[in-house]
Amino acid sequence: MLFSKSLFASTVLVALLSVASAGKSANPVKGQTGVIRNAKDFCLFLPPMYGGDIAANEDRAVAFCTKPNMPGAPKVGVFPAGFIKSAHLARDTKKEWIQITGRIDRSKYGLNKKDGGGQYDIKAPVGSKCAGYNHYVELIEPDQQIYCIRCCKNKLDCPVNKSTYGCKKVLGGNYN
Ligand SMILES: *[C@@H]1O[C@H](CO)[C@@H](O)[C@H](O)[C@H]1NC(C)=O
């Protein structure tokens, strides 16, 4: 039974090596879970790279937040300084949704002034989510320098079928 013992040993070795390399490669990857706590503590999904096109990165967007350690949202990035110009909270405690709307300075993340923007939701990027809620919808419009994100318990409160309408028509809210 010497053969099967050494086979076992090398299987264990391969398993250990793959755990070690998985740990290494997973390290720089940012998470795809965001959270909204209040107008000072919240996250948005953004392209993983500076200057990325919003719609072209709908399969790769990652969570960036106002600070690194957000409860329920591990491994998030932090917004570049000055990127968020304003943030206004709205919520409906009866329907159980919460949203943040406001202005960005697109230059702080190299976003293109010709980028009409796009939408992120639980299906794009696949697996992305807003901690504590079943659904979310986010639109970012670099050309208008506005953004909006709403997290919802109920699907109908987070409409994902109007991505070209823009923040003001889809979610309303304050964009000052
Ligand atoms: C989006 O879906 C809602 C709910 O199903 C529907 O009432 C609305 O007409 C749809 N809008 C568009 C633009 O497809």
PDBQT file of the ligand as one rigid body, heavy atoms in Angstrom, charges set to zero:
ROOT
HETATM    1  C1  LIG A 201     -40.277  48.032 -16.649  1.00  0.00    +0.000 C 
HETATM    2  O1  LIG A 201     -40.934  47.071 -15.871  1.00  0.00    +0.000 OA
HETATM    3  C2  LIG A 201     -42.078  47.561 -15.191  1.00  0.00    +0.000 C 
HETATM    4  C3  LIG A 201     -42.574  46.489 -14.250  1.00  0.00    +0.000 C 
HETATM    5  O2  LIG A 201     -42.689  45.242 -14.877  1.00  0.00    +0.000 OA
HETATM    6  C4  LIG A 201     -43.107  47.983 -16.232  1.00  0.00    +0.000 C 
HETATM    7  O3  LIG A 201     -44.257  48.487 -15.594  1.00  0.00    +0.000 OA
HETATM    8  C5  LIG A 201     -42.498  49.061 -17.135  1.00  0.00    +0.000 C 
HETATM    9  O4  LIG A 201     -43.397  49.393 -18.168  1.00  0.00    +0.000 OA
HETATM   10  C6  LIG A 201     -41.194  48.574 -17.725  1.00  0.00    +0.000 C 
HETATM   11  N1  LIG A 201     -40.576  49.708 -18.425  1.00  0.00    +0.000 N 
HETATM   12  C7  LIG A 201     -39.894  49.566 -19.555  1.00  0.00    +0.000 C 
HETATM   13  C8  LIG A 201     -39.305  50.797 -20.120  1.00  0.00    +0.000 C 
HETATM   14  O5  LIG A 201     -39.752  48.499 -20.117  1.00  0.00    +0.000 OA
ENDROOT
TORSDOF 0
